[in-house]
Every structure is written in structure tokens, then in C-alpha cells.
Amino acid sequence: MGRKSSCVKPTLVTILTFVALYAFFNTFLTPINPNPLDSPFSILSSYNSPNPSVKVYLYDLPRKFTYGVVESYLKARDPSVSIPVNDVKYPGNQHSAEWWLFSDLIKEDRYGSSVVRVLDPEDADLFYVPFFSSLSLVANPIRPAAVNVNSDIGSVYSDEEMQQGLVEWLEEQVYWKRNNGWDHVFICQDPNALYKVIDRIKNGILLVSDFGRLTSDQASLVKDVILPYSHRINSFKGEIGVEGRNSLLFFMGNRYRKEGGKVRDLLFQVLENQEDVIIKHGTQSRESRRMATQGMHSSKFCLHPAGDTPSACRLFDAIVSLCIPVIVSDQIELPFEDAIDYKKIAIFVDSDTAVKPGHLTKMLRKISTEKILQYQQELKEVKRYFEYDDPNGTVNEIWRQVTLKLPLVKLMINRDKRLVRRELIEPDCSCLCSNKTRARPTF
């Protein structure tokens, strides 16, 4: 018994010594960490946390700027229409991002979003202004003289008056005044939306389709977010492949456009008699959408020339159709380019090259079936980014893009407080303009 006891004692002493040394080093030599989230493992887990960190306050605008715009739009087209107050339906159109973002913020289940809605503006990082600016632009009656001003519309709708009224209301808000609008978010997806007041809101984050009508001191890739149009045709539900895609190239849309869109008429001239090419003049209608769906779903490539501004909805129609976009638009800006490599899903050709007789079709015929399948597979992978009704689609990606602007917002707020006002000959670093270089051909 005595020998056994003498063997245990040194072992026990050794264990106790190691415990004491471990406690000493952890207590006195390890830096104090008052915040458990500061540990590297906690930081990694926090990045993967579903809890969003950017807090957004949704302005409770007067009804006329939201649901009232929808009602005015519907009544402008049919003064006799009866609209249930609690059942106002936003009309489907390519600029419906404003409705999707508004609807997303007011719903209860927002799991997976990059932003959380807060009800107390004091808690907010950003302020969202939910004016339906694009719908307001088109709510003006096409023929105002034909509208009876004594009808229940009251008077002819004026988008300009709505814009002015919105900004006047906003400029009275304490949170607008506090930071000179830097932390406010506006959606103006139509190129002409909010055109009357753009200089009064240009400090904010603008959600736009492109910079075609905006000057370099109004908008930039640095502070603003490029949105995809809502696609107007049905998504392709099949698998990748060339079977059933018998047409080489497809386009259906307005032939005659202004500004950069003048390239369309030239493309019609060089393509309309080409074999395996379908190129048609058409305007928005239910029948046109049906024909466009059929054409895009049965073609290998879809032409995307500029519209009145560099972008147009047909690009996104093509993407959800797995129809490889052929982009002929020299100053186009594209959505979500930090997440999407467009060279993997589209072909870019500059305007001067594209209108050379025979060039486009010759180039496209050289592309192998294997390469076409690669393009289609990439399109299938990124298609969700352009589906507004996908729970993990466009809306969540827009909010992620908005959150990326927050460090710049905070920088500009602090910078704005200390800088002496001065006249600038050129825009300064707070408003870097978009890249104006010309696109280069892929081949």
C-alpha cells in the first residue's frame, strides 16, 4: 500500500502544477476580451449569421405617393374603374422593382435578407423612400384633353407635381435634414423617373437601371445601385441544350429609338434577311409577349441593342430564357457585377462592328455547341438574380448591394460636416461618374 501511495503523489502534484500554470497564463498573460464576438471563431460565425446588421427605416409616406399612384394610374386609363381600397394591385411592368422592394419591407417573414426593417428611425442606418416614381411617370393620361376633369379623378394627374410634393414633404423631415440626405435610398428605375427633382435628392443612394439620363454629378457606380428590369416573358423551365433552339438569333422590339438606340434600325437593315435570324418590330402587348417568349425559348442567341438609354428589359428576358445575350450597347452598365461575370453569360459587340453586313451571323455561327452549352449552364446558375419572385433572388440581391454603400454613406456624412463649401469645376471624389469607355468585341 505504501509503494502505491508514493507513486500517486508525484502524479497528482504534476497534474495540479499544470492546472495552476494554465490558469496563470490565461488569467494574467492573455489579453482581456470583454466582447466574445471579438474572437476569430465568433467573427466567422457572425458572418454566416442569418441576422441582418443593416437597419432600414421605411418612411410612412402619405398614401398618394404609394397606393395612390397605383389608383391614379388605373383611373387615368379607365375613369370608371372601381378600385377596392384594401386590394390595390400594382400593374405588372418592367419597372416593378419599386413594388417588390416596398412589399418586401412590409412583410413579416424576411429571413435571409441583408437588411432588417426598424420601426424607430433613431435605430436606422438607412431610410427608404417608397415613392412609386416610375409608375407615377407613366400615370399621366396619354391624351389629357380626353379626360373629363369633372370626373372622379378630380384633375389630370401630374407626375411633376407629385415629384415636387414628395421632396417638399421629405425636406421637412428631421432625418433628411440631419445628414443632408446621404443616408436616404430612392428608387427611380425608369430613366426619366424623378427627373424634375433629381438634383435635390442626388446625395442619396439611387436605385436606377442605367445612367443614360443622369449626369456625372448626379449618379455614379460608387454611390448608386444598378437594377435589372423585371422580365416580361415567362422563364424557360427546361434544361440546357440546343434541341428545339432552331433559330440562330432572335430580336423583337421597337425598331426606331432615340439616342444610342438608333443602332436598332441599322441592325434591322443588316439582319432582317439573314438565314435563321428572326428580327421583328413589335410593341408591348400580350400577343407580343407570347411571341417573344416563343422566340427566345427557341433561339440560341438573343440580340440586345440599346434602347433610348443603354439598357432595356430584353436583356433580362433573354437571361431567364437561357438565350445567350448578344449585347450591342456601348455604354451599358449591368446589375450585380461584383457577383456576376457577364463575359461568361453574354457576348459583347461594339456598335460599329455589329452593323457591318454579315459580321454578327458569321461570328455566331462559329461558336461551337460545347461553348453554347457552357453559356447556357452559366445562365442557369445566375438566373435567380433576375427573378424578383424568387425568395433568394433579385430583391435580396438589391438589398445586399445597398448595404455595400453604407461605409461610403457614413464617410460622406462625416465629410460633409467638416468640409468648407466650394464651387467645383469638375465632380469630386464623392460622385465618380460611370465608365464611359466603349465596349470591345468578344471575338
C-alpha positions as CSV (number, residue, x, y, z in Angstrom):
1,M,0.0,0.0,0.0
2,G,2.8,2.4,0.9
3,R,4.5,2.0,-2.6
4,K,1.3,2.6,-4.4
5,S,0.6,5.8,-2.4
6,S,4.0,7.1,-3.1
7,C,3.5,6.7,-6.9
8,V,0.2,8.6,-6.9
9,K,1.5,11.7,-5.1
10,P,4.0,12.8,-7.8
11,T,1.4,12.3,-10.5
12,L,-1.2,14.3,-8.7
13,V,1.4,17.1,-8.0
14,T,2.2,17.2,-11.7
15,I,-1.4,17.5,-12.7
16,L,-2.1,20.2,-10.2
17,T,1.0,22.1,-11.4
18,F,-0.1,22.1,-15.0
19,V,-3.6,23.3,-14.0
20,A,-2.1,26.1,-12.0
21,L,0.2,27.2,-14.8
22,Y,-2.8,27.1,-17.3
23,A,-4.9,29.2,-15.0
24,F,-2.0,31.7,-14.5
25,F,-1.3,32.1,-18.2
26,N,-5.0,32.5,-19.1
27,T,-5.6,35.0,-16.3
28,F,-2.6,37.2,-16.5
29,L,-1.0,36.8,-19.9
30,T,-3.9,36.5,-22.2
31,P,-5.4,39.9,-23.3
32,I,-8.8,40.6,-21.7
33,N,-11.6,40.1,-24.3
34,P,-14.7,41.9,-23.0
35,N,-16.7,41.1,-26.1
36,P,-16.9,37.4,-27.0
37,L,-17.8,38.4,-30.6
38,D,-14.2,39.6,-31.0
39,S,-12.8,36.1,-31.1
40,P,-11.9,34.9,-34.6
41,F,-14.3,31.9,-34.4
42,S,-17.2,34.2,-33.3
43,I,-16.4,36.6,-36.1
44,L,-16.6,33.8,-38.7
45,S,-19.9,32.6,-37.3
46,S,-21.3,36.1,-37.3
47,Y,-20.6,36.5,-41.0
48,N,-22.7,33.4,-41.6
49,S,-25.4,34.5,-39.3
50,P,-28.9,35.0,-40.9
51,N,-29.4,38.1,-38.7
52,P,-29.0,41.2,-40.8
53,S,-27.0,44.0,-39.5
54,V,-28.1,47.0,-41.7
55,K,-31.2,48.6,-40.3
56,V,-33.6,50.3,-42.7
57,Y,-36.4,52.7,-41.8
58,L,-39.4,52.6,-44.3
59,Y,-40.9,56.1,-44.5
60,D,-44.6,56.1,-43.9
61,L,-45.3,58.4,-46.9
62,P,-48.7,60.0,-47.5
63,R,-50.8,57.4,-49.3
64,K,-50.9,59.4,-52.5
65,F,-47.2,58.6,-53.1
66,T,-47.7,54.8,-52.9
67,Y,-51.1,53.2,-53.3
68,G,-52.5,56.5,-54.6
69,V,-50.1,56.3,-57.6
70,V,-51.5,52.9,-58.5
71,E,-55.0,54.2,-58.2
72,S,-54.2,57.2,-60.3
73,Y,-52.6,55.0,-62.9
74,L,-55.6,52.8,-63.2
75,K,-58.1,55.7,-63.3
76,A,-56.1,57.5,-65.9
77,R,-56.7,54.6,-68.2
78,D,-60.3,53.9,-67.2
79,P,-62.0,56.7,-65.2
80,S,-64.9,54.3,-64.4
81,V,-62.8,51.6,-62.8
82,S,-63.7,50.7,-59.2
83,I,-60.7,50.1,-57.0
84,P,-61.1,48.4,-53.6
85,V,-59.2,50.5,-51.0
86,N,-57.7,47.4,-49.4
87,D,-57.0,45.5,-52.6
88,V,-54.8,47.8,-54.7
89,K,-52.8,45.7,-57.2
90,Y,-49.7,47.1,-58.8
91,P,-49.8,46.7,-62.6
92,G,-47.1,44.4,-64.0
93,N,-44.5,46.2,-65.9
94,Q,-40.7,46.3,-66.4
95,H,-40.2,48.9,-63.6
96,S,-42.0,46.9,-60.9
97,A,-38.8,46.8,-58.7
98,E,-40.3,49.7,-56.7
99,W,-43.3,47.4,-55.8
100,W,-41.2,44.4,-55.0
101,L,-38.9,46.4,-52.6
102,F,-41.8,48.1,-50.9
103,S,-43.7,44.8,-50.5
104,D,-40.6,43.1,-49.2
105,L,-40.0,45.7,-46.4
106,I,-43.6,45.5,-45.2
107,K,-43.8,41.7,-45.0
108,E,-43.2,39.9,-41.7
109,D,-41.0,37.0,-42.8
110,R,-37.8,38.5,-44.2
111,Y,-35.4,35.7,-43.4
112,G,-32.2,35.8,-45.4
113,S,-32.4,39.5,-46.2
114,S,-29.3,41.7,-45.8
115,V,-31.4,44.4,-44.2
116,V,-33.8,44.5,-41.3
117,R,-36.7,47.0,-41.1
118,V,-36.8,49.0,-37.9
119,L,-39.8,51.0,-36.7
120,D,-37.8,53.6,-34.8
121,P,-36.0,56.0,-37.1
122,E,-33.4,56.6,-34.4
123,D,-32.2,53.0,-34.9
124,A,-31.9,53.3,-38.7
125,D,-28.7,53.2,-40.7
126,L,-30.6,54.0,-43.9
127,F,-34.0,55.5,-44.8
128,Y,-36.0,54.1,-47.7
129,V,-38.4,56.4,-49.6
130,P,-41.1,54.2,-51.2
131,F,-42.4,56.6,-53.8
132,F,-43.6,54.7,-56.9
133,S,-41.7,57.1,-59.2
134,S,-41.6,55.0,-62.4
135,L,-45.4,54.3,-62.3
136,S,-46.0,57.9,-61.5
137,L,-44.2,58.9,-64.6
138,V,-46.5,56.8,-66.8
139,A,-49.6,57.6,-64.9
140,N,-50.2,60.8,-66.8
141,P,-53.0,60.2,-69.3
142,I,-51.7,59.8,-72.9
143,R,-54.4,62.2,-74.1
144,P,-55.2,64.6,-71.2
145,A,-57.8,66.5,-73.3
146,A,-59.9,63.4,-73.5
147,V,-60.1,63.1,-69.7
148,N,-63.2,64.8,-68.1
149,V,-61.7,67.0,-65.4
150,N,-65.1,66.8,-63.6
151,S,-64.9,63.1,-63.3
152,D,-64.0,61.4,-60.0
153,I,-60.3,61.7,-60.9
154,G,-60.6,65.3,-59.9
155,S,-58.0,66.6,-62.3
156,V,-55.4,65.4,-64.7
157,Y,-52.6,63.6,-62.9
158,S,-49.3,65.4,-62.8
159,D,-46.1,63.5,-62.2
160,E,-44.1,66.7,-61.9
161,E,-46.4,67.9,-59.1
162,M,-46.0,64.6,-57.3
163,Q,-42.2,64.8,-57.5
164,Q,-42.3,68.3,-56.1
165,G,-44.7,67.4,-53.4
166,L,-42.6,64.4,-52.4
167,V,-39.4,66.4,-52.0
168,E,-41.1,69.2,-50.2
169,W,-42.5,66.7,-47.7
170,L,-39.2,65.0,-47.3
171,E,-37.2,68.2,-46.8
172,E,-39.4,68.9,-43.7
173,Q,-38.4,65.6,-42.1
174,V,-35.8,65.8,-39.3
175,Y,-33.9,62.7,-40.6
176,W,-33.5,64.2,-44.0
177,K,-32.1,67.4,-42.6
178,R,-29.9,65.6,-40.2
179,N,-27.5,64.2,-42.8
180,N,-28.4,66.2,-45.9
181,G,-30.0,63.1,-47.5
182,W,-26.8,61.0,-47.7
183,D,-28.5,58.0,-45.8
184,H,-31.7,58.0,-47.9
185,V,-32.5,55.5,-50.6
186,F,-34.6,56.3,-53.7
187,I,-35.8,54.1,-56.5
188,C,-36.0,55.7,-59.9
189,Q,-35.9,52.7,-62.3
190,D,-37.4,54.4,-65.4
191,P,-34.6,56.6,-66.9
192,N,-36.9,59.7,-66.6
193,A,-38.2,58.9,-63.1
194,L,-37.8,61.8,-60.6
195,Y,-36.1,63.9,-63.3
196,K,-37.6,67.1,-62.0
197,V,-36.1,66.8,-58.5
198,I,-33.0,64.7,-59.2
199,D,-30.7,67.5,-58.2
200,R,-32.4,67.8,-54.8
201,I,-32.1,64.1,-53.9
202,K,-28.8,63.2,-55.7
203,N,-26.9,62.8,-52.4
204,G,-28.9,59.7,-51.7
205,I,-28.4,56.2,-52.9
206,L,-30.3,56.0,-56.3
207,L,-31.6,52.7,-57.5
208,V,-31.5,53.0,-61.3
209,S,-31.5,50.9,-64.4
210,D,-28.7,52.8,-66.0
211,F,-27.1,56.3,-66.1
212,G,-28.4,57.2,-69.6
213,R,-30.3,60.3,-68.5
214,L,-28.2,61.2,-65.4
215,T,-25.1,63.5,-65.3
216,S,-21.8,62.7,-63.7
217,D,-22.6,64.9,-60.7
218,Q,-26.0,63.2,-60.1
219,A,-25.1,59.5,-60.2
220,S,-22.2,57.1,-60.1
221,L,-21.3,53.4,-59.7
222,V,-19.7,54.3,-56.4
223,K,-22.8,55.5,-54.6
224,D,-25.7,54.1,-56.6
225,V,-27.1,50.6,-57.5
226,I,-27.9,49.3,-60.9
227,L,-31.2,47.3,-61.0
228,P,-32.4,44.7,-63.5
229,Y,-35.7,45.4,-65.2
230,S,-38.4,42.9,-64.3
231,H,-38.5,40.4,-67.2
232,R,-41.8,40.5,-69.1
233,I,-41.8,37.0,-70.6
234,N,-42.0,33.6,-68.9
235,S,-38.9,31.9,-67.7
236,F,-37.6,28.9,-69.5
237,K,-38.3,25.8,-67.4
238,G,-36.4,23.2,-69.4
239,E,-32.8,22.0,-69.3
240,I,-29.8,23.4,-71.2
241,G,-29.4,22.2,-74.8
242,V,-29.7,23.2,-78.4
243,E,-32.5,20.8,-79.2
244,G,-35.5,22.9,-80.1
245,R,-33.5,26.1,-80.4
246,N,-33.6,26.1,-84.2
247,S,-33.2,29.9,-84.7
248,L,-29.7,31.3,-84.5
249,L,-30.6,34.9,-83.4
250,F,-33.8,36.5,-82.2
251,F,-35.0,40.0,-81.5
252,M,-38.4,41.5,-81.2
253,G,-39.0,45.1,-80.1
254,N,-39.2,48.7,-81.3
255,R,-37.1,49.3,-84.4
256,Y,-36.9,53.0,-84.1
257,R,-35.4,54.5,-80.9
258,K,-33.6,57.7,-80.0
259,E,-30.0,58.4,-78.9
260,G,-27.9,55.2,-78.7
261,G,-31.0,53.1,-79.7
262,K,-30.6,54.3,-83.3
263,V,-28.4,51.3,-83.8
264,R,-31.5,49.2,-83.9
265,D,-32.6,50.4,-87.3
266,L,-29.1,49.7,-88.7
267,L,-29.2,46.2,-87.2
268,F,-32.6,45.6,-88.8
269,Q,-31.1,46.6,-92.1
270,V,-28.2,44.1,-91.9
271,L,-30.1,41.2,-90.2
272,E,-33.7,41.1,-91.4
273,N,-33.0,38.9,-94.5
274,Q,-30.4,36.7,-92.8
275,E,-31.0,32.9,-92.7
276,D,-32.0,31.6,-89.2
277,V,-32.4,35.1,-87.9
278,I,-35.8,36.3,-86.5
279,I,-35.9,40.1,-86.1
280,K,-39.3,41.8,-85.8
281,H,-40.7,45.2,-85.0
282,G,-43.1,45.0,-82.1
283,T,-44.5,46.9,-79.2
284,Q,-45.6,45.8,-75.7
285,S,-48.8,43.8,-75.8
286,R,-49.9,40.4,-74.5
287,E,-49.6,38.9,-78.0
288,S,-46.1,40.4,-78.5
289,R,-45.0,38.9,-75.2
290,R,-46.3,35.5,-76.2
291,M,-44.4,35.7,-79.5
292,A,-41.3,36.9,-77.7
293,T,-41.5,34.1,-75.2
294,Q,-41.7,31.5,-78.0
295,G,-38.9,33.2,-80.0
296,M,-36.5,33.5,-77.1
297,H,-37.1,29.9,-75.9
298,S,-36.4,28.6,-79.4
299,S,-33.3,30.6,-80.2
300,K,-29.6,30.1,-79.3
301,F,-28.8,33.8,-79.2
302,C,-30.9,36.9,-78.4
303,L,-30.0,40.3,-79.6
304,H,-29.8,43.1,-77.0
305,P,-29.3,46.5,-78.7
306,A,-29.5,49.8,-76.7
307,G,-32.9,51.4,-76.3
308,D,-33.4,55.1,-75.7
309,T,-30.9,54.6,-73.0
310,P,-28.1,51.9,-72.9
311,S,-30.2,49.2,-71.2
312,A,-33.5,47.6,-72.0
313,C,-35.7,44.8,-70.5
314,R,-35.0,42.4,-73.3
315,L,-31.6,41.6,-71.8
316,F,-33.3,40.1,-68.7
317,D,-35.9,38.4,-70.8
318,A,-33.1,36.7,-72.6
319,I,-31.3,35.6,-69.4
320,V,-34.3,33.9,-67.9
321,S,-34.9,32.3,-71.3
322,L,-31.3,30.8,-71.3
323,C,-31.0,32.6,-74.7
324,I,-27.4,33.8,-74.8
325,P,-27.5,37.7,-74.9
326,V,-25.6,39.4,-77.7
327,I,-25.2,42.9,-76.3
328,V,-24.7,45.8,-78.7
329,S,-24.7,48.8,-76.3
330,D,-21.5,50.7,-75.9
331,Q,-22.2,52.4,-72.6
332,I,-24.3,49.8,-70.8
333,E,-24.0,49.3,-67.0
334,L,-25.1,45.9,-65.7
335,P,-26.6,44.8,-62.3
336,F,-24.6,42.9,-59.7
337,E,-21.3,42.9,-61.4
338,D,-19.5,42.0,-58.2
339,A,-21.3,38.7,-58.2
340,I,-21.8,38.0,-61.9
341,D,-19.1,37.7,-64.6
342,Y,-21.2,38.8,-67.7
343,K,-18.4,37.6,-70.0
344,K,-19.5,34.0,-69.1
345,I,-23.1,34.6,-69.9
346,A,-23.2,37.1,-72.8
347,I,-21.4,38.2,-75.9
348,F,-20.4,41.9,-76.2
349,V,-20.0,43.6,-79.6
350,D,-19.4,47.3,-80.1
351,S,-21.9,49.1,-82.3
352,D,-19.6,49.9,-85.2
353,T,-18.6,46.3,-85.6
354,A,-22.1,44.9,-85.1
355,V,-23.6,46.8,-88.0
356,K,-21.1,45.5,-90.6
357,P,-23.0,43.4,-93.0
358,G,-22.6,39.7,-92.2
359,H,-20.4,40.2,-89.2
360,L,-22.8,39.1,-86.4
361,T,-24.2,36.0,-88.0
362,K,-20.7,34.9,-89.2
363,M,-19.4,35.3,-85.7
364,L,-22.3,33.5,-84.0
365,R,-22.1,30.5,-86.4
366,K,-18.5,29.9,-85.4
367,I,-19.5,29.3,-81.8
368,S,-19.4,25.5,-81.0
369,T,-22.3,23.6,-79.4
370,E,-20.0,22.9,-76.5
371,K,-19.5,26.6,-75.9
372,I,-23.2,27.3,-76.3
373,L,-23.9,24.7,-73.5
374,Q,-21.3,26.4,-71.3
375,Y,-23.0,29.8,-71.7
376,Q,-26.4,28.2,-71.0
377,Q,-25.1,26.5,-67.9
378,E,-23.8,29.8,-66.6
379,L,-27.1,31.5,-67.4
380,K,-28.9,28.8,-65.5
381,E,-26.6,29.4,-62.5
382,V,-27.2,33.1,-62.3
383,K,-30.9,33.2,-63.4
384,R,-32.1,33.6,-59.8
385,Y,-30.5,37.1,-59.7
386,F,-33.1,38.3,-62.2
387,E,-36.2,36.6,-60.7
388,Y,-38.0,39.2,-58.5
389,D,-40.4,36.5,-57.1
390,D,-37.5,34.1,-56.1
391,P,-37.1,34.2,-52.3
392,N,-33.4,34.2,-52.8
393,G,-33.5,36.3,-56.0
394,T,-33.4,39.9,-57.2
395,V,-34.9,41.6,-54.1
396,N,-32.4,40.1,-51.7
397,E,-29.5,40.9,-54.0
398,I,-30.6,44.6,-54.4
399,W,-30.6,44.9,-50.6
400,R,-27.2,43.4,-50.4
401,Q,-25.9,45.9,-52.9
402,V,-27.5,48.7,-50.9
403,T,-25.7,47.5,-47.7
404,L,-22.4,47.7,-49.5
405,K,-22.9,51.5,-49.9
406,L,-23.2,52.1,-46.1
407,P,-19.5,52.7,-45.4
408,L,-19.5,55.4,-48.2
409,V,-22.6,56.9,-46.7
410,K,-21.0,57.2,-43.3
411,L,-17.8,58.6,-44.9
412,M,-19.8,61.3,-46.8
413,I,-21.9,62.2,-43.8
414,N,-18.8,62.9,-41.7
415,R,-17.0,64.5,-44.6
416,D,-20.0,66.8,-45.3
417,K,-19.9,68.1,-41.7
418,R,-16.3,69.4,-41.9
419,L,-15.7,70.5,-45.5
420,V,-15.8,74.1,-46.4
421,R,-18.4,74.7,-49.2
422,R,-16.7,75.4,-52.5
423,E,-17.6,75.5,-56.2
424,L,-16.1,72.6,-58.2
425,I,-15.0,72.8,-61.8
426,E,-15.4,69.0,-62.0
427,P,-17.2,66.5,-59.8
428,D,-15.1,65.5,-56.8
429,C,-14.4,62.0,-55.5
430,S,-17.8,61.8,-53.8
431,C,-19.5,61.4,-57.2
432,L,-17.4,59.4,-59.6
433,C,-19.0,59.0,-62.9
434,S,-19.6,55.7,-64.6
435,N,-17.2,54.2,-67.1
436,K,-17.7,55.8,-70.5
437,T,-15.3,53.7,-72.5
438,R,-16.6,51.9,-75.5
439,A,-17.3,48.2,-75.4
440,R,-14.9,45.9,-77.2
441,P,-15.9,42.9,-79.3
442,T,-15.6,39.5,-77.7
443,F,-14.1,38.0,-80.8
